[in-house]
Amino acid sequence: MYNNYTPLQQRQLALQEYSNTQSTYLLVYAPVRSTALKATLTDQLHRKFRLVDRLGGELTASVDGVLLAAEDVELMSTALMYFAKALQDGADYVVCNAVFGFGGATALYQSQPLQAQNRCAVVSRTLLERCRAAAHDPENVPELLALAAQLCTKPTLIQQALLHYERGICAEDAFSAHGKRAFIMSHVLDMTGAPIVLVSAVPVLRSMGYEVLVLGPSDGGSLHLFLDAGASVITRSSCRNVSDAWGMALCADFVIANTVVMARAVRALSGTAVPVLWWLHDAFAGYPHIAHQIPTQLGENVRVYSVGSHAANAMHAVRPEFEIRPLIYGLPDYAAENFVRTDLGYNHGRPLFATVGSFERRKGHDIFCKAIRLLPPEVREKAAFLFVGQAADKEMMDSVRALTADYPENVYYCKRLTRDEIKSLMEQCTGLVCASRDDPMPTFVTEGLIFGKPSIVSEHTGTAGLISEGQNGFVYHDDDPQQLAVLLEHAIEHPEELASMRTECRKMYEQYYSKEAFEQTLRAAVEDLTAKK
């Protein structure tokens, strides 16, 4: 029976736990077409249930709850077990995640049990009786489901894709009937900068009264961040295609298109009634592959924002006529969090300078390596250097490996650090180095500012335009490793000077990158866009 499950359901099945729920008696009420439902009921691990096509006369004293199905749906073999367990734990309204489409390629991860117009839910006996008393038609499933969502006191969401609808997903599957709708499109859901900072938009939109739905490809690590922030998430491998976003976006009250990669969706939405905020985080390097998809003109409903001047300049290189407003991302104050602090053991009493990010040419790891080699030996030996990131480019990785081989006592490489370890690094390091050839607004530099740590950055970063030289950081020019080496030597010889910049670095974070600064800017942008609707 497991062969019929989608890949997502098969992965989740391996992690599911068995519960003995046979003491809980369920009715399955499906008066409409129920061919697929009936077929999957034969495989249920929970066996104490009965399928009925009416409620009148079937609600005997032994019934604990009813699965209301407004349309035909396939159930995983564990579905009734999970539903019954939720009732045992005190829930009166129970829903779950679902997959959609013939092969189940689209998944809906809900963040809250009442944020969607659920077509399948379990309702406790007590709540069902209240709903039937209030209903115009006490046998009508959609009416009973709507009333249950309205009258429930202990709703529960099961974070498992227990349902499979063979139809395509629609807006009503993800949004409630009457709330304001915000729809966010992201081309990736990994742990890179653009999706991570996009998460910060979710609580702002929710504070403005929006239900938030995010569309992206399969989970690359950041999906849970959106759920934790209160957004629901749709995953679909082809989410960059216009057709995938079109219907959902047009049913929303406000849309954020994240990065230039969503250009086709922006082009399709341009000139429609839905307000669109196109938020650019992109480097120059990404534009040759996408420039042909960028519209030459934008409708009045589309506004373009960027995380800084570098990202704006990248778009202006291909569309100089676009008006681009600033919207710098906001990061939480990690320094105020009670995270697990770890002695990473890289500094050994020496000033520690670190760089964090994937190894690709535009990140300039080779420039940083050359600068370290250019240091006088007696200066280089006084400091420690750490490279953190995955190897996406062999040349960059070879530069770092050769350096660690030549100076193993004070040059280190680490492929990956946990979020708490990154915070510990920012707390323990002396300063950060961003040698990027092309970097809109590096998040690890911002994370350093949270802890009051200055950075040495290339002029080709968005951060460079905000630094006051010698007060909260340093900027070098022309991708010149010799200039970087000079600044590095000064920092190594004067660690007390970098420590004295702590206050100004915190001020820089609070002014440009704090959650408060971001919320103020985003809120104003949303209000301005929606006022023209």
Order of alpha helices (4+ residues) and beta strands (2+ residues): alpha-beta-alpha-beta-beta-beta-alpha-beta-beta-beta-alpha-alpha-beta-beta-alpha-alpha-beta-alpha-beta-alpha-beta-alpha-beta-beta-alpha-beta-beta-alpha-alpha-beta-alpha-beta-alpha-beta-alpha-beta-beta-alpha-alpha-alpha-alpha
